[in-house]
Amino acid sequence: MSQLIQRISKNRVKPFFITGLLLFVLSQQAQAQSDSIVLDEVVFQGTKSQPIGNIEIQASDAQFTPSLTGSFTDILKTLPYVSVNTELSSQYMVRGGNYDENLVYVNGIEVYRPQLIRSGQQEGLSFLNPDMAAAVSFSAGGWEAKYGDKMSSVLDVIYRTPKKFELGAELSLMGGNITAGHATKDGKLSALVGARYLNRNLILNTLDNDTEFNPQSYDIQANIEYQLNPKWKLNFIGNFSNVLFEQVPNTRSTNFGTSENPINLTVFYDGKEEDRFQTKFGAVSLHHKASSKLNLSLDVFSYHSVEEEYFDISGAYLIKKINPESGGATETLDIGGQIDHARNDLDMLVAGIQHRGKYRFNANNNLEWGFSGQKEDIRDMLNEWQLIDSAGYNNTPYYPTPYYGPGQVNPDDLELNYHFSAKNKLESNRFNVYAQYNKKWETNGNRFLLNFGVRGTYWDYNEEFNISPRAQFAIKPDWTTDQLFRLSAGMYVQSPFYKELRTPDGELNKEINAQKSIHIIAGHDYEFEMLNAPFKLSTEVYYKKMDDLIPYYLDNVRIKYYGENISEGRAYGIDAKIHGEFVKNADSWLSLSYARVEENINDRGYLPRPTDPRFKASLFFQDYMPSFPTFKVNTTLVYASGLPNGAPVLTDPYAFQTTLPDYKRVDIGLVKVIKDRENASNIAMFDSFKEFSIGLDIFNVFNIKNTVSNQWIRDVNSNIIYGVPNRLTGRFFNAKLMMKF
């Protein structure tokens, strides 16, 4: 206990913050009990049912948006603060953070993503099922203490509880899904079950290479609720997911360079890759309504992931110059060979218990609290190497170090370009506690909203204890115009999970610390009428100060960390979004953002992080034909600056860094509604359907081949390094049927 007290006293935030919070709450409770007049609830438009700074996402928008991942990601991509560089992944980056810095909750339980996935092609279905969602909220920073310990964002999803029988299905060229729900007559028992299947073989065939793909993904989820009595309720949410990715590459031909000096890379492959990612998740929650003011819940949860990544692929390649006019080869620059090998296995089990509570003093004041403990058991067997003959970024064997030091050469060793090896077992316990207070009040017509709280975390692996104070404030002035001003600030501490503490040589760094980020965010919402319709303009400026950062290398969606807290960073930017009915009864929005994220590694000066977003413009637009209102159009447009991209593997970013081309993409979804609640059908065959629609998705309308990463090849004769682009998918048409019974 004395050691724990010493750790708290050494932390940047002193324990008197917790004491002050409790004293303030008690004083508010006493005041509420002594007041003889209770004010009506102060209502903030857009903030009554969600935290300050969170935005609400309509699940129906996600269902009809053209999607290659079957998740909410395609909607998130159109928000100003979310960056993407691939349409094949359900992962996303927020304000310069990476994929591992985002929190995802379902029914108040945190869920995890697979750890070994290295490319969007390998990904299947994400955990979240849009057809089962009732409420979705998203925060890009400055969130409340009740949400956990990551540095970039929170996606909070609540699954639906059906009130009667429902059945819906969707079929397309990439798979399908079915969702069924039912409730008993007395309403005590309800169940919602969803099953999905995804096979993106057709879209992957639009890539540059000649490869035989077999990407299969399926999952089944259930949300079951039983009302024991008016005060007690039991809920279960479960998920089983399986992803199988197989590829047999044959050939690849890629043109790159400039229009004046075009170059071609041709590769002939032998071998194959087989990957499997299987996850199981289950949570049982017991909810107790102790009184009209007090709500309590107890959650028991478990997450298990088994991941396998096996490949042996050899390639013989030819680099040649191309005649710009005829397209024929004029000169052979280099001939080489490469062998890639991996036998990577990861078994991850997370199990725990958490308690949450909420007490309403009155309509405008409440206190929330919670604590949790979880055990993590991770088994990792990593064996991956690459052998290059006459090409590559290094001709000598290279063994990277966490300090970006030079490669070490041993003449007796096999000259591998890189080699990662590990056989690790990590068992640890993690504890969290939080308390936060919410208050709304009105003075002279001005409405105020305040939330402040504190969160504490402890991880017994590195014996680190951290305290994170957080606060949000909003004011809605009594003006003739409808405006809201917001301010959020707090500390967000991201304790390492597993990948962050593994050094490049495979060892676990027990001395590693949590990464820390201080958020300061100022926002403004302005609601007005335009085109005889309601609109809302939201603007945010932010600054993040980051310490104890762990540098990393980003390749496609794979993140490889250096396993050392040797960096500090900063992020800043401005985001703007105008949201409204450009077309009557159809929500649309336009987003613009400019942001930078930089880091200083070992006091060598600031340089862009691998996820530095810079400029982005995006559009989500819904329309329909006035003469044919049952014919609907859904368009998403994204333009984003190219991300920084350095040469692998874990090389010195100060010595070599380039930038990928800008990301440009337009997807269009066309839907013909044959029958729904507002439109009846005269065709007898549709009498048994409540809703029936036919759709056509056009992915990558302008057939722009975006670049997700580079394959680095060196001409040993001229010592020139070529960055050969790994391009993404081309234009693709997907037909689908949507129905509800």
N, C-alpha and C positions, 0 to 999 in steps of 0.2 A: 504493500500500500504506500509506503514512504517513497519508493521509487516512482510510482505512478504520480504522486503529488509533485515530485521534483520535475517530472516530464511536463506536467501541466504548467508549472511555474516558469519553465524555460520557454514555453510557447509564446508566440508573438502576441496572443490575445489572452489577457489575464482572466482568472476565474470570476472576477467580480462582475463580468458581463452576465453570467448565468444568474448570479444573485440579484443583480439589478432587474433582470427579466422577471424573475419570480416575484420580487417586491412590487413591480409595476402591475403585474397581473392581479396580485392579491388586492392592491389598492383599487383597481378597476372593478373587481368583484364587489368589494365593500361599497364602493360608490353606487354600483348598479342596484345593490340591495337597499341602500338608503334612499335612493331617488323615488319619489312618489309618482313621477310622470315618466312613462317610457315612450321614447320617440319611435316613430315608424321607421322601418328599415330604409336606410339610405341606399338608393339604387344607382349603380354606375352602369351606364349602357356599355355593353361589351365586357364588363368585368364582374357582373353579378355572380356568374356561375363558374368563373375560372380565375386563376391567379393573375396578378398584375404582370403585364408584359407577355403573357401567353396568348397565342392566337388559336382560334378554333378552325379545324379542318372538317369540312363536310364529307362524311363517308361516301355519300352518293357521288360526289365529284371524283373520288378515287375509283369508283366502280366503272364509270364511263370514260375515264381517261385512257388513251392508248398506252399500253404498258407491256414491257418485255419481262418484267419481274413479278407482276401480280402483287404489288405492295403499294404502300403510300409514298414510296420514294419518288414516283413520277410526278406527284403533286408537290412534294417538298422541293424538287428541282426548280420549280417556278417561283419559289420564295426568294427574296433578295439576298438573304444571308446564307443560303445553302449553295455550296459549290459541288460540281460534279465534273468528271472527265471521261465517263463511260456510261453508256446506256445499258450495258449488260449486268451491272451490279446494282443491288438494292442498298448498298452502303452510300454514305454521303459525308461531306465535310462541311463544317459550320464555322464561319468566320476564321478560317485559317487553321482550324483544328483537324486532326486526322480521324480515321474511321473508329479508332478505339476510344475516342473522347466523347462519345454520345451515349446518353442513358435512354433505355427503352423500358417502359412499364406496361404491363397488361393487368388490369384489375388490381393495381397497386403493388404488383410483384415484378421485380426486375428480371429481365430476360437477357440472354447472352447470345453472341453470334459465334460461328465456328472460327477457330484460330488459324488453321493451316491454309485456308483458301488464298491463292495467290493471283487469280485472275477472275474477271467477271464471267468468263465462259464456264468456270467450275461452279459458280453459284447457282443454286436452284431457287426454290421458293423461300422468301423471308418468313420469319415467324408470324408476322401480323397478317391476318385474313381480313381484307376490307369488307367482305360480305357479312362478317360477324360483328363489326364495330358499331357501337352506338354513339360514342363521343370520342373525339380525337383532339388533343391540344398539343401545341408545340411551343417551346421556348428556346431562343437562341442565345440565352445568357441572362445572368442576374436573377435566377429562379429562387424559389423559397427553400427554406431549410428542410422541409419534409422530403424534398427530392435529394438524390444521393450525390455521390462524390466523383463526378467527372468534370472536365474543364470546358466543354463546348455547348452541349444542348441536352434537352429533355423532350422525348416523345412519349406522351401519356395516352394510353388507349383503354377504354372501357368497353367490354363486350356486351352485346344486347341480351336482354331477358325476354323471351317471347311471351306473349299473352294468349296466343291461340296457335292453331296449326298453321304452319307456313312451309313452303317448299319452293326452292329456286335453283336454277341450274344455268350454266353457261358452257357452250361448246365452241372451240375454235381450232384453227390449224395447229396451234401450239399446245393443246390440251383441253382442260375443262375443270369445272368445279361444281359441286352440289352442296347446298346448305338446307338443312331441315331443322325445324323447331316445333315445339309443342308444349302445351301447358294443360294441367288438369283443370277440371271445371271449378274446383274450389280455389285455384290459383296457387296452391301450396308448392307444387312441384312443376318445374319447368326445365327444359333442356334445349340446347342449341348445338347442333353438330355440323361441322363443315369438313369436306374432303376436297383436296385439290390435286391435280396432276399437271405437270409442265414438262414439255420436251421442246427444246429450242434448236433442234437439229436444222430446220429449214432456214432460220435466221442466221445460224452460224455458217451456213454454206455460202453466205454473201461475203465472208472474209476473203482476204487475198490468197490464202494458201489452199492447196488441195489436200483436205483432211477428212477422214471418215470420223464423224462425231456420233457419240451416243450419250447425250446428256439427259438423264431422266431424274425427275424429282417429284415426290409426292408427300403429302402429309394429311393427317386427320386431327381435328381439334374438337374439343367438347367444352361447353360451359353449362354446368348443371347447378340448379339452385333449389333448395328445399326450405320452406318456411316452417320451422318447427312449431312456433306459436308467435303471437304478435311481437314478442320481445327477442326471440332468437331465430337466426337464419344461418343456414349452412350453404356454402358455395364450393364448387370444385371446378377447376379449369385444368385441362390436360392437353398435351400435344405430343404427337409422334411424327418425326420427319425423317426422310431418307433421301439422300442425294447420291446418285451414281454418275460419275463422269468418266467416259472412255473416249480416247482419241487415238487414231492411227494416222500420223502425218505421212503424206506421200511426197509432195513437192511444194515449194513456195517460190514465187517470182514477184519481186517488189521493185518498182521503179522509184528512185528518190534523187536527191541532188537538186540542181537548178535547171531552168529551161535551156540555158546556154551550155550546161555541162551535166546532162542527165547520166545517171549510173543505174545499173541493174544488179540486184542480188538474186541469184538462183540457188536454191538449196534442194538437195535430194535426201530424203529421210529414210531411216529404218528404225523400227521399234514401236513402242506404244506407251500410253499412260493410262493408269486405272486409279481413280480416286473414289473414296466413299466417305460421306459425312452423315452420321446418324445421330440424331438428338432426341432425347425424351425429357419432357417437362411435366411436372404436376404440382398443384398447389391446392390445399384445402383451407378454407377460411371460415371462421366462426364469428358471426356478427351478433352483437348484443346491444339492443336499444334499452339501456338501463332506465332512462327517463326521457322526457321531451327535450331535455337539454344535453344529455350525456349519451354518446355512442362509443362503443368499444369493439375492437376486432382482434382476433388472433389468427395468424397465418402460419402454416407449416408448408414448406416448399422444397423441391428437389429438382436439379437440372443435371442431366448426364449426357455427355457428348463423346462419341468415339469417332476419331478421324484417321483416315489412312490416305497417304499420298505416295503412290508407287509409279516410277517411270524409269525406263531405259530407252533413250532416244539418241541415235547417232545421226549426224548430218554431214554431207560433203557439199561445200558451197563454192560458188564461182562469182567473182566480182568483175564486172566489165563495163566499159564505157559504151554509151549508146549514141548513135547519130541522131541529132535532134530532128532531122528532116525525114530520114527513111525509117528510123526506129531500129535499124540493125546494129549489131555489135561492131565496134571499131577497134577495141583494144582490151585485152584481158589484164586486169590489175592484180589479181591474186586468186589463188586456189587454196582451200584449207579444209580442215575437218574438225568436228566437235562432238563430244559425247557428254550427255547430261544423265546423271543417275541420282535417284532418291529412293530411300526407304524410310519414310517419316510416319510415325505413329504417335497419336496423342489421345490419352484417355483422361477426361476431365469430369469430376463429380463435385457439385456444389449443393449442399443441403443446409437448411437453416430454419429458424423460427423468428417471427417478428410480431410485435404488438403495436397497434395504432389506436389512438383515442382522440376524441374531439368533444369539447364542452362549450356550449353556447350560453354565455351569460345573459344575452338578450339578442335581439335581431341584428345588432350591429357590432357585437363583440364576441369573439370566440378564441379558444385556446386549443391548439393541436399539439400532440406529442407522440413519440414512438421510440422504440428501441428494438434492435435485432441482433442476432448472432448467427453466424454461418460457418460451416466447416468446408474447406476446400481441399480436395485430394486430386492431384494432377500427376500423371505418369507420362513422361515424354521420352521417346526414342527417335533421335534425329541422326540421319546419315545421308548427306547430300554433297555431291561434288561435281565439278565440271572440268573436263580435259579439252584443251584447245591446241590444235596443231597449226602453227604458222599464222594464227590470227588471234584477236582478242585484245582487251585493253592492256594486259600484261603478258609478255612472253615468258617471264620467270614465274615460278610458283609464288603465290601471294597469300599470306596469312594475316588478315586484318586484325588490328588491335583497337580497343575502345578509344585510344587517344589519337587515332588517325596517323599512327606512326608508319614508317616505311615497311614494306614487305620483307620478310626474312627468308633467305635463300639457303637451302642445303643441297649441295650437288648430288648427294646420294638419294634424295627424295624423288618420287615421281612428280613431274612438273604439272601439278594441277593448277588451274586458274583460281579455284577456290575450293575449300572443303569445310563443311560445317558438321560437327558431330556432337551428340549429347546423349546421355542416358540418365535422366534426372527423375527424382521423386520428390514432390513437394506436398507436404501436409501442413496446413496452417489454419488459424481461426481468425475471424474478422468480426469486430463488434462496432455497432453504430447506435447513436442516440441523438434525438433532436427534440426541440420544443420551439414553438412559434406562436405569436399572438397577432390576431387580426382585429382591426378596429376601423369602423366607418362612422363618420359624423358630418354634420352640416352646420355651417356658421354663416349667417347673412346671405343665404342662398348659395354659398360656395360649398361644394361637396368634397370631402377628403377621405382618403383610404390609406391606411398604414398597415404594413406587415413587417414584423421583424422577429428574428429568431436566431438560433445557434445550433450547430451540428457538431458532434464529436465522433471521431473515428479512432479505432485502435486495431493494429495488425500485429499479431504476436510473432510473425516471422522476423521482422526487423525491429520489433518492440518500439514502434513509433506511434505516438499519440498526437492527433491534430484537432484543433478547434476551428470551426468555420462560422464566423458571424455573418449574417445576411440581412438585408433590409430592402423594402420596396415602398415607395410612396407615390400617390397619385392625387391630383387635384383637378376638379372640374369646375372652373370659374362660372359665376352667375353672369354670363355674357349672352348677348343676343345670338351669337354664333355658338355652335356646338363643338367645344374643344376640350381636350383632355391632355394634361401634362403628366409625364411619368419619370421617375428617377429610381434606379436600382443600383445597389452596390453590395459587394460581399467578397468573401474569399472562398475559392473552390479548390479543394485538395483532391488530387487523383492518386490514390495509392496504387502501386504496381499490382497487376493481376498475375501474369506469368511471363508473357513475352518480353515485357519491359526489363525484367531483372536477369534475363539470360544474355550473357555476353556472346560475342561472335564465335568464340572458341567452345561454346556449349556450357560453360560453367555458370552457376547461379551466384549472383552478387548479393550476399546477405546484408551488405552495408548500404544498399540502395535506399533512397528516401522517396517520399511521395512528391509528385510534381505539383506545383502550386500556381494558382492564377487568381489575381485580383480583378474583378469586373467592375467597371463604372459605366453605366448606360443611362442616357437621357433620351426620352422619347416624347413624341407629340402626335396626337390623333385629331384630325379635323374632319368632321362630318358635315356634308353639304349636299345640295341638290344640283344636278346637272342633267340635261337632256330629259327633264321631268322624271328623274329617278334618283334614288339615294346613292351617295358615293362617300367613300372614306379614304383620306390620305393619311398614311402613317409614315413617320420618319423617325429614325433612331441614329444617334451617334454613340460610339463606344470606344473605350480604351481598356486594354488588358495588359497588366504587368505580370510576367511569368518568371518563376524562379525554379531552381532544381530540375530543369528540363533534361530529358533523356533524348539526345539526338537520334534520328532514325533515317533510314533510306526507304523511299517509296517506289515500288515497281508494280504498275497496274493497281491492284488492291492489296498487295502484300506489303506489310510493314516489317522491316527488320531493324531492331533497336541495337544501340551500342552498349546498353546495360550499365551506364554510368551517368550520374547527375553532373554533367560537365558543361551545361549550357544555361543561359538565361535568355528571355525573349520578351517581345512586345507585339501587340496587335492593335490596330486602330482602323476605323472606317466609318462610313455612313451608308445607311440603307433607306430606301424609300419604296413604298408600294401604294398604288391607287387601286381601290377595290370598289366595284359597284356594278350596276346593271347597264352596261353599254348597250345591251339588247334587253328589252323588258322581260322580267321573270327569268333571267339567266345571269348568274354571277360570273364575273370575269375580273382579272387583275393584270396590271403591268408593274414589273419590279425593276429597280435599278439599284446598283450598289458599287461602291469602290472601297477596297479594303487592302491592307498590307499586314503581313505577319513576318517577323524577322527574329533571328536568334544570334547570339554571340557565344561561340564555342571556345572555351578555354581562353577567353579574353583576346581573341584574334580579330575582333571586329564583327559588326552585324552584317548578315547576309540573308537573303530570302529563305524561309523554310520550304521543304518540298511541297507544302500545301498552300503556298502564298497565292491568294485568289485574284487580287487586283480587280479588274473591271468585269461586271456581269450585267446583262440585260435579259429579261425573260418575260414571257407572256403566257397567260392561261386565258383562253377566250372560248366562250360558248355562244352559239348562234342557232337560229332556226329560220326556215323560209316562211315569211308571213302568209303566203298563199297556201303553204303546206306545213303547218306547225308540227306535224308528226315527223318531219324530216329534220334531224338535228345534226349540228356540226360541233366538234370539240377539237381545239387546236392548242398545242403547246409549242413554244418557241424558246430556245435557249442559245444565247451567245455569251461565251466566257473566255477571258484571256487564258492563254496556255500556261500550264503549271511549270515550275522549274523542274529540270530533269538532268541529273548528273550521271556520270558513268559508273556502272557497278564494278566490283561488288564492295560496298561500304568504303569507297574511296574518299579521299580528302575533298570535301565540297568546296574548299577555298581554291583548290588547284584546277578543278574542272566542273563547270556547270553551264548548262544550256537551257533553253526554254522550248517546250512543246508548242506546236501550232495552236491557234485559237480553236476552241470547241464551238461548233455551229451545227444546230440540228432543229428540224421542224417535223413534228408528227401531227397527223390529222386523223380524227376518228369520225366516221359517218354512221349515223344510226337512223333506221326507219322504224318508227314505233307503229306496230300493227294494232296492238291493243294495250291499253293501260286503264287507270282509274278515270282518266278524263276523255279517252278516245275508245269507243266501242268498235267492234269489227262485225261486218255483215257476213263473214265467211264462217260457215258452221264448224269447220275443223278447229277453230280457235275458241269455241265456246267453253272448253274445259280449262282455258288459261285465264289467269287474272291479268297477266302481263306477257307480252310477246314482242320481241324486237329482233331485227336483223341488222348486223353491223359490219362495217369494213374499216379496218385500221390501216393507214398508210404510214409506215415508219420510214423516217429519213426521206422526206418527200423529194428533196433536191439531190439525193444520192451523194452526200458529202462524206468522204471517208476520213473521219477524224482519227487522230493519233493518240493512243493511250500511253505509250512508252516507246523507248528506243532499244533496239538490239545493237550493241556496240561491237564493231568489227574494225580491225586495223590492217591496212595494207603494209606488209612487212618490207616491201621494196621501197616505198616512198615514206613510210612511217606516218601515214595519214590515218586518222581515226574517223571512221564513218559511223554516223548514227542512223541506222536503218529503221524506219518507222514501223511500229506494230500498229496497223490500222484496225479500225473498228468496222461495224457492220454497214452494209449498203442499204439500198431501198428494198422494202419488203412489204407485201400485202398480206394481211391476216383477216380472214372472214370469220364471223362468229355469230352465234345464236344466243339470245338471252331470254329466259322464260321464268315465270312464277305461276305456281298453281294455287 
